[in-house]
Amino acid sequence: MRLAILGPPGSDRETIAGTIAARLGVPSISLADAVQTEMRANTPAARQALRHMNAGELVPDQTLLSIIRDRLTQPDVTAGFVLDGFPNHAVTTVALDALLAELGTPIDRVIDLVLPDAEVLRRLIGRRTCRNCARTWHTELVVPTRPNACDRCGGEPVQRHDDPDRITAGLQSYRPAAAATLRHYHAMGKLTSIDATLTPTEITAKALA
């Protein structure tokens, strides 16, 4: 099975994608992971991406799609894959569909993790990261057993740079771009929307139903 998992910041998309991929026995593929893999291999696409990044520029869609193409032609995707957070706007959606059609591996289903803006704000503002081991938790949702200390190593919690204005600006950019992708897959009959406030187990069950 070939899935794409989409959702706003705070929707726990990465965890859900990993859980579903493990259930299916296929890899979970995020754009960031694919870029890092290409950079370790020092591929032409990776070198091109790095030039743009070093110049403080956005990496062109065609370069990102070249990186995704390389990842989707690896042997471990034969039985399927789960795309984590990609495609993320109209241009990459159409281009990805064309690429997958060429490879003979079209997306079977797109899962939209639905989370209202107010809940996104609550989740992101409450995030904490351990200064020592980088473990993350939440002041309300995933509370450590020891006050003001990481359960794993006892390290000091640090609040991420997630202020309300920054989060709101990010959502104002994300929502219209995501809406175009969601409309595209809805028209194809491939879109399933799931309440992201459910547990990962409940979301996984609905995604694979």
MDAnalysis code that builds the backbone (N, CA, C; Angstrom):
import MDAnalysis as mda
import numpy as np

u = mda.Universe.empty(627, n_residues=209, atom_resindex=np.repeat(np.arange(209), 3), trajectory=True)
u.add_TopologyAttr("name", ["N", "CA", "C"] * 209)
u.add_TopologyAttr("resid", np.arange(1, 210))
u.add_TopologyAttr("resname", ["MET", "ARG", "LEU", "ALA", "ILE", "LEU", "GLY", "PRO", "PRO", "GLY", "SER", "ASP", "ARG", "GLU", "THR", "ILE", "ALA", "GLY", "THR", "ILE", "ALA", "ALA", "ARG", "LEU", "GLY", "VAL", "PRO", "SER", "ILE", "SER", "LEU", "ALA", "ASP", "ALA", "VAL", "GLN", "THR", "GLU", "MET", "ARG", "ALA", "ASN", "THR", "PRO", "ALA", "ALA", "ARG", "GLN", "ALA", "LEU", "ARG", "HIS", "MET", "ASN", "ALA", "GLY", "GLU", "LEU", "VAL", "PRO", "ASP", "GLN", "THR", "LEU", "LEU", "SER", "ILE", "ILE", "ARG", "ASP", "ARG", "LEU", "THR", "GLN", "PRO", "ASP", "VAL", "THR", "ALA", "GLY", "PHE", "VAL", "LEU", "ASP", "GLY", "PHE", "PRO", "ASN", "HIS", "ALA", "VAL", "THR", "THR", "VAL", "ALA", "LEU", "ASP", "ALA", "LEU", "LEU", "ALA", "GLU", "LEU", "GLY", "THR", "PRO", "ILE", "ASP", "ARG", "VAL", "ILE", "ASP", "LEU", "VAL", "LEU", "PRO", "ASP", "ALA", "GLU", "VAL", "LEU", "ARG", "ARG", "LEU", "ILE", "GLY", "ARG", "ARG", "THR", "CYS", "ARG", "ASN", "CYS", "ALA", "ARG", "THR", "TRP", "HIS", "THR", "GLU", "LEU", "VAL", "VAL", "PRO", "THR", "ARG", "PRO", "ASN", "ALA", "CYS", "ASP", "ARG", "CYS", "GLY", "GLY", "GLU", "PRO", "VAL", "GLN", "ARG", "HIS", "ASP", "ASP", "PRO", "ASP", "ARG", "ILE", "THR", "ALA", "GLY", "LEU", "GLN", "SER", "TYR", "ARG", "PRO", "ALA", "ALA", "ALA", "ALA", "THR", "LEU", "ARG", "HIS", "TYR", "HIS", "ALA", "MET", "GLY", "LYS", "LEU", "THR", "SER", "ILE", "ASP", "ALA", "THR", "LEU", "THR", "PRO", "THR", "GLU", "ILE", "THR", "ALA", "LYS", "ALA", "LEU", "ALA"])
u.atoms.positions = np.array([
    [0.843, -1.192, 0.000],
    [0.000, 0.000, 0.000],
    [0.879, 1.243, 0.000],
    [0.431, 2.273, -0.694],
    [1.183, 3.520, -0.799],
    [0.312, 4.666, -0.275],
    [0.770, 5.283, 0.799],
    [-0.004, 6.324, 1.474],
    [0.794, 7.615, 1.562],
    [0.071, 8.726, 1.706],
    [0.666, 10.005, 2.074],
    [-0.077, 10.504, 3.306],
    [0.673, 10.933, 4.320],
    [0.088, 11.452, 5.555],
    [0.338, 12.951, 5.600],
    [-0.729, 13.734, 5.638],
    [-0.625, 15.187, 5.676],
    [-1.273, 15.711, 6.950],
    [-0.826, 16.870, 7.387],
    [-1.405, 17.469, 8.584],
    [-0.596, 18.671, 9.013],
    [-1.204, 19.597, 9.759],
    [-0.511, 20.810, 10.181],
    [0.515, 20.522, 11.264],
    [1.361, 21.484, 11.589],
    [2.263, 21.323, 12.729],
    [1.461, 20.976, 13.980],
    [2.005, 20.094, 14.799],
    [1.312, 19.705, 16.020],
    [0.349, 18.555, 15.860],
    [0.157, 18.072, 14.625],
    [-0.789, 16.971, 14.399],
    [-0.175, 15.605, 14.683],
    [1.100, 15.591, 15.087],
    [1.799, 14.336, 15.389],
    [1.931, 13.472, 14.136],
    [2.068, 14.146, 13.000],
    [2.108, 13.462, 11.709],
    [3.251, 12.453, 11.609],
    [4.427, 12.839, 12.091],
    [5.591, 11.954, 11.981],
    [5.359, 10.649, 12.733],
    [4.798, 10.749, 13.947],
    [4.510, 9.548, 14.740],
    [3.480, 8.672, 14.044],
    [2.426, 9.299, 13.535],
    [1.374, 8.545, 12.848],
    [1.926, 7.854, 11.607],
    [2.717, 8.581, 10.825],
    [3.303, 7.992, 9.617],
    [4.177, 6.796, 9.971],
    [4.979, 6.936, 11.031],
    [5.837, 5.831, 11.449],
    [5.050, 4.635, 11.942],
    [3.970, 4.895, 12.672],
    [3.136, 3.811, 13.188],
    [2.462, 3.046, 12.055],
    [1.911, 3.784, 11.100],
    [1.244, 3.141, 9.963],
    [2.252, 2.370, 9.117],
    [3.418, 2.960, 8.895],
    [4.448, 2.284, 8.103],
    [4.886, 0.983, 8.767],
    [5.050, 1.023, 10.094],
    [5.444, -0.190, 10.813],
    [4.367, -1.261, 10.705],
    [3.105, -0.849, 10.779],
    [1.997, -1.800, 10.657],
    [1.996, -2.450, 9.264],
    [2.310, -1.669, 8.251],
    [2.299, -2.175, 6.879],
    [3.597, -2.878, 6.493],
    [4.652, -2.647, 7.278],
    [5.946, -3.229, 6.939],
    [6.617, -2.534, 5.769],
    [6.397, -1.219, 5.662],
    [6.991, -0.428, 4.580],
    [7.692, 0.780, 5.195],
    [8.581, 1.455, 4.447],
    [9.277, 2.609, 5.022],
    [8.400, 3.851, 5.113],
    [8.648, 4.647, 6.150],
    [8.068, 5.982, 6.251],
    [9.104, 6.950, 5.688],
    [8.701, 7.785, 4.751],
    [9.642, 8.637, 4.031],
    [9.241, 10.097, 4.193],
    [10.075, 10.867, 4.859],
    [9.869, 12.310, 4.931],
    [10.844, 12.986, 3.977],
    [10.500, 14.180, 3.551],
    [11.369, 14.912, 2.637],
    [12.711, 15.198, 3.305],
    [12.680, 15.559, 4.595],
    [13.923, 15.861, 5.309],
    [14.845, 14.646, 5.348],
    [14.276, 13.474, 5.646],
    [15.090, 12.255, 5.685],
    [15.665, 11.934, 4.310],
    [14.853, 12.112, 3.274],
    [15.319, 11.826, 1.915],
    [16.462, 12.754, 1.523],
    [16.350, 14.031, 1.898],
    [17.415, 14.992, 1.598],
    [18.696, 14.606, 2.331],
    [18.587, 14.238, 3.606],
    [19.768, 13.847, 4.378],
    [20.435, 12.615, 3.786],
    [19.628, 11.648, 3.345],
    [20.183, 10.443, 2.725],
    [20.948, 10.793, 1.457],
    [20.371, 11.673, 0.639],
    [21.037, 12.092, -0.593],
    [22.329, 12.847, -0.296],
    [22.320, 13.649, 0.755],
    [23.523, 14.408, 1.101],
    [24.641, 13.486, 1.567],
    [24.279, 12.456, 2.316],
    [25.306, 11.491, 2.738],
    [25.907, 10.782, 1.528],
    [25.078, 10.561, 0.514],
    [25.562, 9.903, -0.705],
    [26.211, 10.894, -1.674],
    [26.116, 12.192, -1.359],
    [26.722, 13.249, -2.176],
    [26.254, 13.170, -3.631],
    [24.957, 13.022, -3.821],
    [24.404, 12.927, -5.170],
    [24.336, 14.315, -5.816],
    [24.207, 14.379, -7.139],
    [24.076, 15.690, -7.796],
    [22.901, 16.507, -7.266],
    [21.765, 15.849, -7.028],
    [20.601, 16.569, -6.498],
    [20.891, 17.127, -5.115],
    [21.614, 16.360, -4.302],
    [21.961, 16.826, -2.958],
    [22.894, 18.030, -3.028],
    [23.854, 17.987, -3.934],
    [24.782, 19.116, -4.065],
    [24.048, 20.373, -4.530],
    [23.089, 20.183, -5.423],
    [22.298, 21.324, -5.880],
    [21.454, 21.888, -4.743],
    [20.831, 20.999, -3.964],
    [20.031, 21.445, -2.817],
    [20.896, 22.203, -1.822],
    [22.105, 21.691, -1.581],
    [22.999, 22.317, -0.607],
    [23.413, 23.713, -1.058],
    [23.626, 23.898, -2.345],
    [23.986, 25.231, -2.851],
    [22.874, 26.240, -2.552],
    [21.643, 25.832, -2.767],
    [20.520, 26.736, -2.481],
    [20.403, 27.007, -0.979],
    [20.566, 25.954, -0.177],
    [20.449, 26.106, 1.272],
    [21.548, 27.019, 1.812],
    [22.768, 26.851, 1.314],
    [23.885, 27.689, 1.768],
    [23.699, 29.146, 1.366],
    [22.947, 29.360, 0.289],
    [22.672, 30.728, -0.167],
    [21.443, 31.318, 0.514],
    [20.839, 30.545, 1.415],
    [19.646, 31.012, 2.102],
    [18.412, 31.013, 1.235],
    [18.419, 30.176, 0.193],
    [17.303, 30.118, -0.752],
    [16.476, 28.855, -0.540],
    [15.228, 28.894, -0.999],
    [14.403, 27.696, -0.994],
    [14.920, 26.726, -2.050],
    [14.892, 25.449, -1.717],
    [15.302, 24.436, -2.684],
    [14.195, 24.298, -3.726],
    [14.509, 24.396, -5.023],
    [13.469, 24.306, -6.059],
    [12.707, 22.983, -6.001],
    [11.435, 23.053, -6.377],
    [10.600, 21.851, -6.348],
    [11.190, 20.725, -7.188],
    [11.755, 21.056, -8.346],
    [12.291, 20.019, -9.221],
    [13.455, 19.286, -8.572],
    [14.251, 20.006, -7.790],
    [15.355, 19.356, -7.075],
    [14.812, 18.420, -6.005],
    [13.806, 18.877, -5.274],
    [13.200, 18.032, -4.245],
    [12.560, 16.793, -4.867],
    [11.911, 16.965, -6.004],
    [11.284, 15.821, -6.668],
    [12.326, 14.840, -7.188],
    [13.474, 15.353, -7.604],
    [14.564, 14.472, -8.020],
    [15.043, 13.631, -6.842],
    [15.110, 14.257, -5.673],
    [15.513, 13.534, -4.464],
    [14.473, 12.482, -4.093],
    [13.198, 12.855, -4.178],
    [12.127, 11.899, -3.890],
    [12.151, 10.744, -4.888],
    [12.403, 11.047, -6.149],
    [12.493, 9.991, -7.167],
    [13.574, 8.972, -6.785],
    [14.742, 9.476, -6.400],
    [15.828, 8.570, -6.009],
    [15.396, 7.675, -4.855],
    [14.694, 8.267, -3.880],
    [14.281, 7.480, -2.705],
    [13.239, 6.438, -3.078],
    [12.328, 6.794, -3.981],
    [11.236, 5.886, -4.323],
    [11.632, 4.806, -5.324],
    [12.882, 4.816, -5.736],
    [13.366, 3.737, -6.601],
    [14.267, 2.768, -5.843],
    [14.334, 2.930, -4.514],
    [15.137, 2.008, -3.699],
    [14.374, 0.695, -3.483],
    [15.105, -0.404, -3.248],
    [14.463, -1.723, -3.133],
    [13.445, -1.834, -1.998],
    [13.617, -1.047, -0.919],
    [12.741, -1.225, 0.240],
    [11.335, -0.677, 0.034],
    [11.065, -0.027, -1.101],
    [9.718, 0.512, -1.333],
    [8.890, -0.384, -2.249],
    [9.400, -1.560, -2.554],
    [8.695, -2.457, -3.474],
    [7.283, -2.776, -2.993],
    [7.138, -2.993, -1.669],
    [5.832, -3.355, -1.111],
    [4.978, -2.138, -0.781],
    [5.529, -0.947, -0.949],
    [4.784, 0.263, -0.651],
    [5.606, 1.248, 0.154],
    [4.974, 2.339, 0.560],
    [5.658, 3.370, 1.334],
    [4.619, 4.274, 1.970],
    [5.063, 5.049, 2.954],
    [4.229, 6.086, 3.568],
    [4.990, 7.397, 3.458],
    [4.447, 8.352, 2.715],
    [5.057, 9.668, 2.598],
    [4.612, 10.535, 3.771],
    [5.563, 11.108, 4.473],
    [5.300, 11.913, 5.661],
    [5.381, 13.396, 5.306],
    [4.204, 14.033, 5.141],
    [4.168, 15.475, 4.914],
    [4.439, 15.920, 3.491],
    [4.338, 15.024, 2.557],
    [4.612, 15.350, 1.153],
    [3.626, 14.605, 0.274],
    [3.039, 15.223, -0.743],
    [3.266, 16.577, -1.269],
    [2.634, 17.651, -0.389],
    [3.166, 18.874, -0.517],
    [2.718, 19.924, 0.395],
    [2.150, 21.164, -0.284],
    [2.037, 21.170, -1.604],
    [1.309, 22.245, -2.285],
    [0.960, 21.784, -3.693],
    [0.225, 22.616, -4.414],
    [-0.366, 22.178, -5.682],
    [0.668, 21.740, -6.710],
    [1.770, 22.488, -6.824],
    [2.769, 22.169, -7.845],
    [3.407, 20.815, -7.577],
    [3.827, 20.582, -6.336],
    [4.459, 19.297, -6.026],
    [3.449, 18.157, -6.083],
    [2.182, 18.446, -5.831],
    [1.153, 17.405, -5.907],
    [1.026, 16.870, -7.327],
    [0.882, 17.768, -8.281],
    [0.750, 17.356, -9.683],
    [2.030, 16.677, -10.163],
    [3.177, 17.249, -9.794],
    [4.455, 16.678, -10.227],
    [4.690, 15.309, -9.599],
    [4.315, 15.158, -8.323],
    [4.486, 13.859, -7.669],
    [3.595, 12.811, -8.318],
    [2.353, 13.165, -8.609],
    [1.455, 12.216, -9.277],
    [2.041, 11.752, -10.608],
    [2.614, 12.698, -11.364],
    [3.219, 12.347, -12.652],
    [4.412, 11.418, -12.451],
    [5.220, 11.713, -11.437],
    [6.379, 10.868, -11.140],
    [5.951, 9.461, -10.751],
    [4.969, 9.361, -9.860],
    [4.516, 8.049, -9.399],
    [3.847, 7.267, -10.524],
    [3.149, 7.965, -11.416],
    [2.556, 7.291, -12.573],
    [3.652, 6.716, -13.465],
    [4.714, 7.479, -13.633],
    [5.854, 7.021, -14.434],
    [6.494, 5.784, -13.810],
    [6.580, 5.775, -12.473],
    [7.189, 4.644, -11.769],
    [6.227, 3.471, -11.607],
    [4.946, 3.702, -11.930],
    [3.947, 2.651, -11.753],
    [3.568, 2.418, -10.309],
    [3.717, 3.473, -9.477],
    [3.430, 3.337, -8.044],
    [2.549, 4.489, -7.562],
    [1.333, 4.632, -8.078],
    [0.480, 5.756, -7.678],
    [0.060, 5.665, -6.209],
    [-0.209, 6.818, -5.621],
    [-0.709, 6.878, -4.248],
    [-2.066, 6.181, -4.172],
    [-2.230, 5.308, -3.169],
    [-3.512, 4.636, -2.960],
    [-4.463, 5.478, -2.118],
    [-3.903, 6.145, -1.107],
    [-4.759, 6.897, -0.189],
    [-3.963, 8.031, 0.439],
    [-4.635, 9.151, 0.664],
    [-4.041, 10.296, 1.349],
    [-4.808, 10.516, 2.644],
    [-4.085, 10.558, 3.748],
    [-4.688, 10.767, 5.066],
    [-4.451, 12.208, 5.492],
    [-5.522, 12.932, 5.737],
    [-5.441, 14.307, 6.229],
    [-5.734, 14.300, 7.723],
    [-4.733, 14.650, 8.522],
    [-4.910, 14.731, 9.972],
    [-5.483, 16.105, 10.306],
    [-6.731, 16.129, 10.710],
    [-7.461, 17.384, 10.901],
    [-7.258, 17.896, 12.325],
    [-6.746, 19.117, 12.435],
    [-6.505, 19.723, 13.741],
    [-6.810, 21.216, 13.659],
    [-7.781, 21.713, 14.461],
    [-8.123, 23.140, 14.421],
    [-6.944, 24.011, 14.854],
    [-6.946, 25.252, 14.408],
    [-5.852, 26.164, 14.732],
    [-5.652, 26.320, 16.237],
    [-6.742, 26.400, 16.988],
    [-6.628, 26.579, 18.437],
    [-5.894, 25.407, 19.080],
    [-6.151, 24.200, 18.598],
    [-5.476, 23.023, 19.145],
    [-4.017, 22.974, 18.697],
    [-3.752, 23.415, 17.471],
    [-2.359, 23.514, 17.018],
    [-1.577, 24.434, 17.950],
    [-2.147, 25.596, 18.255],
    [-1.495, 26.546, 19.163],
    [-1.246, 25.923, 20.527],
    [-2.258, 25.262, 21.077],
    [-2.116, 24.656, 22.409],
    [-1.003, 23.615, 22.420],
    [-0.980, 22.799, 21.394],
    [0.019, 21.733, 21.351],
    [1.437, 22.273, 21.177],
    [1.593, 23.250, 20.287],
    [2.941, 23.733, 19.997],
    [3.503, 24.598, 21.117],
    [2.664, 25.423, 21.720],
    [3.143, 26.294, 22.792],
    [3.581, 25.479, 24.002],
    [2.959, 24.328, 24.214],
    [3.287, 23.505, 25.375],
    [4.447, 22.549, 25.173],
    [5.080, 22.560, 24.001],
    [6.177, 21.622, 23.750],
    [7.440, 22.023, 24.513],
    [8.140, 21.023, 25.008],
    [9.423, 21.218, 25.675],
    [10.426, 20.210, 25.123],
    [11.698, 20.599, 25.128],
    [12.769, 19.736, 24.642],
    [13.865, 19.672, 25.687],
    [14.394, 18.475, 25.932],
    [15.485, 18.324, 26.893],
    [16.766, 18.925, 26.313],
    [17.431, 19.756, 27.100],
    [18.664, 20.390, 26.648],
    [19.773, 19.370, 26.409],
    [19.724, 18.244, 27.154],
    [20.796, 17.245, 27.055],
    [20.571, 16.232, 25.937],
    [19.393, 15.571, 25.940],
    [19.193, 14.424, 25.038],
    [18.192, 14.699, 23.914],
    [17.599, 15.898, 23.899],
    [16.667, 16.319, 22.843],
    [15.330, 15.586, 22.881],
    [15.038, 14.843, 23.962],
    [13.719, 14.227, 24.090],
    [12.669, 15.326, 24.185],
    [11.502, 15.091, 23.583],
    [10.440, 16.088, 23.621],
    [9.253, 15.593, 24.441],
    [8.541, 16.529, 25.045],
    [7.307, 16.210, 25.759],
    [6.426, 17.449, 25.765],
    [5.300, 17.367, 26.459],
    [4.326, 18.460, 26.460],
    [3.897, 18.732, 27.890],
    [3.705, 20.004, 28.200],
    [3.361, 20.377, 29.570],
    [1.991, 19.869, 30.000],
    [1.118, 19.535, 29.030],
    [-0.207, 19.013, 29.357],
    [-0.437, 17.604, 28.835],
    [0.071, 17.317, 27.647],
    [-0.271, 16.057, 26.983],
    [0.668, 14.912, 27.347],
    [1.953, 15.200, 27.462],
    [2.942, 14.168, 27.810],
    [3.787, 14.732, 28.941],
    [3.291, 14.634, 30.151],
    [3.912, 15.283, 31.306],
    [4.967, 14.362, 31.921],
    [6.200, 14.847, 32.138],
    [7.226, 14.015, 32.771],
    [6.880, 13.719, 34.221],
    [7.405, 12.626, 34.735],
    [7.108, 12.243, 36.114],
    [7.830, 13.136, 37.112],
    [8.955, 13.717, 36.697],
    [9.697, 14.620, 37.577],
    [9.478, 16.061, 37.129],
    [9.091, 16.951, 38.034],
    [8.848, 18.343, 37.656],
    [10.106, 18.997, 37.087],
    [9.951, 19.659, 35.959],
    [11.030, 20.441, 35.358],
    [12.300, 19.640, 35.095],
    [12.137, 18.372, 34.733],
    [13.299, 17.539, 34.415],
    [12.896, 16.462, 33.416],
    [13.835, 16.095, 32.580],
    [13.602, 15.049, 31.589],
    [13.547, 13.687, 32.261],
    [12.548, 12.876, 31.913],
    [12.440, 11.533, 32.484],
    [13.585, 10.629, 32.048],
    [14.141, 10.906, 30.878],
    [15.184, 10.025, 30.357],
    [16.535, 10.280, 31.020],
    [16.922, 11.568, 31.121],
    [18.280, 11.850, 31.608],
    [18.330, 12.876, 32.734],
    [17.184, 13.447, 33.100],
    [17.171, 14.452, 34.156],
    [17.559, 15.836, 33.688],
    [17.716, 15.995, 32.370],
    [18.154, 17.275, 31.823],
    [17.120, 18.376, 31.954],
    [17.578, 19.594, 31.719],
    [16.727, 20.780, 31.849],
    [15.812, 20.927, 30.633],
    [14.513, 21.205, 30.852],
    [13.605, 21.431, 29.718],
    [13.803, 22.819, 29.118],
    [13.707, 22.889, 27.809],
    [13.838, 24.160, 27.103],
    [12.597, 24.348, 26.239],
    [11.995, 25.538, 26.315],
    [10.829, 25.812, 25.477],
    [11.283, 26.126, 24.059],
    [10.623, 25.494, 23.094],
    [10.945, 25.734, 21.696],
    [10.546, 27.148, 21.293],
    [11.034, 27.589, 20.148],
    [10.713, 28.937, 19.661],
    [9.348, 28.926, 18.974],
    [8.318, 28.636, 19.760],
    [6.963, 28.517, 19.220],
    [6.056, 29.558, 19.878],
    [6.179, 30.828, 19.471],
    [5.285, 31.841, 20.014],
    [4.026, 31.906, 19.153],
    [2.916, 32.376, 19.718],
    [1.638, 32.361, 18.993],
    [1.677, 33.055, 17.640],
    [2.356, 34.204, 17.542],
    [2.398, 34.930, 16.271],
    [3.115, 34.119, 15.197],
    [4.211, 33.478, 15.584],
    [4.961, 32.670, 14.617],
    [4.135, 31.466, 14.162],
    [3.466, 30.826, 15.108],
    [2.637, 29.664, 14.767],
    [1.495, 30.076, 13.841],
    [0.834, 31.191, 14.178],
    [-0.282, 31.669, 13.360],
    [0.174, 32.005, 11.946],
    [1.330, 32.636, 11.827],
    [1.863, 32.963, 10.502],
    [2.146, 31.692, 9.708],
    [2.683, 30.686, 10.388],
    [2.949, 29.417, 9.717],
    [1.675, 28.750, 9.229],
    [0.628, 28.810, 10.043],
    [-0.653, 28.218, 9.649],
    [-1.273, 28.967, 8.469],
    [-1.122, 30.292, 8.456],
    [-1.669, 31.081, 7.350],
    [-0.984, 30.736, 6.036],
    [0.253, 30.284, 6.122],
    [0.966, 29.824, 4.928],
    [0.591, 28.388, 4.584],
    [0.458, 27.556, 5.628],
    [0.196, 26.126, 5.417],
    [-1.203, 25.849, 4.877],
    [-2.211, 26.476, 5.447],
    [-3.600, 26.107, 5.139],
    [-3.947, 26.229, 3.647],
    [-3.681, 27.368, 2.990],
    [-4.054, 27.457, 1.565],
    [-3.293, 26.461, 0.691],
    [-2.005, 26.263, 0.986],
    [-1.212, 25.318, 0.199],
    [-1.738, 23.903, 0.373],
    [-2.031, 23.542, 1.624],
    [-2.545, 22.198, 1.893],
    [-3.920, 22.003, 1.276],
    [-4.743, 23.049, 1.290],
    [-6.108, 22.932, 0.762],
    [-6.105, 22.531, -0.708],
    [-5.166, 23.059, -1.474],
    [-5.097, 22.714, -2.898],
    [-4.773, 21.234, -3.083],
    [-3.845, 20.734, -2.276],
    [-3.496, 19.308, -2.345],
    [-4.673, 18.437, -1.927],
    [-5.360, 18.833, -0.869],
    [-6.492, 18.044, -0.378],
    [-7.634, 18.023, -1.389],
    [-7.898, 19.153, -2.025],
    [-8.949, 19.189, -3.059],
    [-8.603, 18.251, -4.211],
    [-7.342, 18.229, -4.573],
    [-6.871, 17.376, -5.670],
    [-7.161, 15.906, -5.377],
    [-6.782, 15.455, -4.186],
    [-6.968, 14.036, -3.864],
    [-8.424, 13.704, -3.524],
    [-9.161, 14.697, -3.026],
    [-10.592, 14.477, -2.810],
    [-11.292, 14.219, -4.146],
    [-10.939, 14.997, -5.155],
    [-11.544, 14.823, -6.478],
    [-11.211, 13.458, -7.071],
    [-10.079, 12.886, -6.657],
    [-9.674, 11.567, -7.146],
    [-10.269, 10.434, -6.309],
    [-10.986, 10.800, -5.233],
    [-11.567, 9.788, -4.359],
    [-10.550, 9.088, -3.482],
    [-9.421, 9.755, -3.228],
    [-8.345, 9.119, -2.460],
    [-8.146, 9.732, -1.075],
    [-8.940, 10.737, -0.721],
    [-8.715, 11.469, 0.525],
    [-9.537, 10.900, 1.671],
    [-8.872, 10.682, 2.814],
    [-9.540, 10.306, 4.056],
    [-9.134, 11.306, 5.128],
    [-10.100, 12.000, 5.716],
    [-9.819, 12.970, 6.778],
    [-10.081, 12.327, 8.131],
    [-9.129, 12.492, 9.058],
    [-9.221, 11.856, 10.369],
    [-8.926, 12.890, 11.452],
    [-9.704, 12.874, 12.504],
    [-9.529, 13.756, 13.652],
    [-8.179, 13.470, 14.316],
    [-7.284, 14.457, 14.305],
    [-5.938, 14.258, 14.846],
    [-5.890, 14.287, 16.366],
    [-7.030, 14.552, 17.032],
    [-7.034, 14.495, 18.495],
    [-7.258, 13.075, 19.002],
    [-7.549, 12.143, 18.097],
    [-7.651, 10.735, 18.493],
    [-6.273, 10.198, 18.837],
    [-6.220, 9.033, 19.463],
    [-4.933, 8.422, 19.794],
    [-4.280, 7.884, 18.524],
    [-2.948, 7.721, 18.530],
    [-2.279, 7.132, 17.363],
    [-2.861, 5.781, 16.970],
    [-3.253, 4.974, 17.948],
    [-3.846, 3.667, 17.653],
    [-5.167, 3.824, 16.917],
    [-6.002, 4.771, 17.381],
    [-7.298, 5.007, 16.736],
    [-7.118, 5.572, 15.325],
    [-6.166, 6.487, 15.179],
    [-5.921, 7.074, 13.861],
    [-5.422, 6.016, 12.886],
    [-4.508, 5.170, 13.352],
    [-3.973, 4.109, 12.498],
    [-5.079, 3.170, 12.036],
    [-5.964, 2.803, 12.957],
    [-7.067, 1.901, 12.610],
    [-7.966, 2.522, 11.546],
    [-8.277, 3.816, 11.684],
    [-9.124, 4.483, 10.700],
    [-8.405, 4.624, 9.354],
    [-7.111, 4.891, 9.406],
    [-6.352, 5.070, 8.166],
    [-6.277, 3.789, 7.353],
    [-6.253, 2.654, 8.037],
    [-6.100, 1.367, 7.357],
    [-7.419, 0.619, 7.192],
    [-8.521, 1.242, 7.613],
    [-9.830, 0.573, 7.513],
    [-10.243, 0.385, 6.061],
])
